[in-house]
């Protein structure tokens, strides 16, 4: 490795200097915009229902209550009856709704029977 003669501390522009963050003021004042703050018109929110069991067979999926929930635009079954769930947390169904709260409420209304 070649030797390098670093400039004296008083001549360095960045190294050893205190630098202010460009995004500091907007973050500390609460004016910063994050992805969760941006909601374009017509945006839908999704919520997943996942299996609490590993190596279980899905015997019944009832999405009727979720479909009739306010704000819900679509409900899809991912693991149809007869599907063997391989791991806990595997996706069973998904709900799309106008708000995040409506999607989460609808997911809680989906009834799934498992053969464990």
C-alpha positions as CSV (number, residue, x, y, z in Angstrom):
1,X,0.0,0.0,0.0
2,X,1.5,3.4,-1.0
3,X,2.2,5.9,1.6
4,X,0.0,8.9,1.5
5,X,0.7,12.3,3.1
6,X,-2.6,13.5,4.5
7,X,-3.0,17.3,4.5
8,X,-2.8,19.0,7.9
9,X,-6.0,19.1,9.9
10,X,-6.6,22.8,9.3
11,X,-6.5,22.2,5.5
12,X,-8.9,19.3,5.4
13,X,-12.4,20.0,4.0
14,X,-14.4,17.0,5.1
15,X,-12.3,14.6,7.2
16,X,-12.3,15.5,10.9
17,X,-15.0,18.2,10.3
18,X,-18.5,18.4,11.7
19,X,-21.0,18.3,8.8
20,X,-24.6,19.2,9.1
21,X,-27.2,16.8,7.6
22,X,-29.1,18.2,4.6
23,X,-32.3,16.5,5.8
24,X,-31.9,17.5,9.5
25,X,-34.2,20.5,9.6
26,X,-37.1,18.9,7.9
27,X,-36.9,15.8,10.1
28,X,-36.5,17.6,13.3
29,X,-39.4,19.9,12.6
30,X,-41.7,17.1,11.4
31,X,-42.0,18.4,7.9
32,X,-40.3,15.4,6.3
33,X,-42.4,13.3,3.9
34,X,-42.1,9.5,4.2
35,X,-43.6,6.8,1.9
36,X,-46.4,6.2,4.4
37,X,-47.4,9.9,4.2
38,X,-48.0,9.8,0.4
39,X,-51.5,8.6,-0.5
40,X,-52.4,9.2,-4.1
41,X,-56.1,9.4,-5.0
42,X,-57.5,6.0,-5.6
43,X,-54.8,4.2,-3.7
44,X,-55.7,0.8,-2.3
45,X,-54.3,-0.8,0.8
46,X,-53.7,-4.5,1.1
47,X,-53.7,-6.8,4.2
48,X,-52.7,-10.5,4.3
49,X,-54.2,-13.3,6.3
50,X,-51.4,-15.8,7.2
51,X,-51.6,-19.2,8.7
52,X,-50.9,-19.7,12.4
53,X,-50.0,-23.4,11.7
54,X,-47.2,-25.2,9.9
55,X,-47.9,-28.4,8.0
56,X,-51.7,-28.0,8.1
57,X,-54.3,-28.6,5.4
58,X,-56.7,-25.8,4.6
59,X,-60.2,-27.4,4.7
60,X,-62.4,-24.3,4.4
61,X,-62.0,-20.6,3.7
62,X,-65.0,-18.3,4.2
63,X,-64.4,-14.7,2.8
64,X,-68.1,-13.7,2.7
65,X,-67.9,-11.4,5.7
66,X,-64.7,-9.8,4.4
67,X,-66.2,-9.1,1.0
68,X,-69.2,-7.3,2.5
69,X,-67.1,-5.1,4.8
70,X,-67.2,-1.4,4.1
71,X,-64.4,-0.1,1.9
72,X,-63.3,-3.5,0.6
73,X,-62.8,-3.6,-3.1
74,X,-61.4,-7.1,-3.5
75,X,-60.8,-10.4,-1.6
76,X,-58.6,-13.2,-3.1
77,X,-58.0,-16.6,-1.7
78,X,-54.4,-17.6,-2.1
79,X,-54.5,-21.1,-0.4
80,X,-57.6,-22.8,-1.7
81,X,-59.2,-25.6,0.4
82,X,-57.1,-28.7,0.0
83,X,-53.9,-26.8,0.0
84,X,-51.3,-27.9,2.5
85,X,-49.7,-25.0,4.4
86,X,-46.0,-25.5,4.7
87,X,-45.0,-22.9,7.3
88,X,-46.6,-20.7,9.9
89,X,-47.0,-17.3,8.3
90,X,-47.8,-18.7,4.8
91,X,-50.3,-16.5,3.0
92,X,-53.9,-17.7,3.0
93,X,-55.9,-14.7,1.6
94,X,-55.4,-11.0,0.7
95,X,-57.8,-8.1,1.0
96,X,-57.7,-4.8,-0.9
97,X,-59.6,-1.8,0.6
98,X,-59.8,2.0,0.4
99,X,-58.1,2.4,3.8
100,X,-55.6,0.5,5.8
101,X,-58.0,0.1,8.7
102,X,-60.7,-1.3,6.4
103,X,-58.3,-3.9,5.0
104,X,-57.1,-5.0,8.4
105,X,-60.7,-5.2,9.7
106,X,-61.8,-7.3,6.7
107,X,-58.8,-9.7,7.1
108,X,-59.9,-10.4,10.7
109,X,-63.4,-11.4,9.4
110,X,-62.0,-14.2,7.2
111,X,-62.7,-17.7,8.7
112,X,-60.3,-20.5,7.9
113,X,-60.6,-24.1,9.0
114,X,-57.4,-26.2,9.2
115,X,-56.8,-29.9,9.6
116,X,-53.7,-29.8,11.9
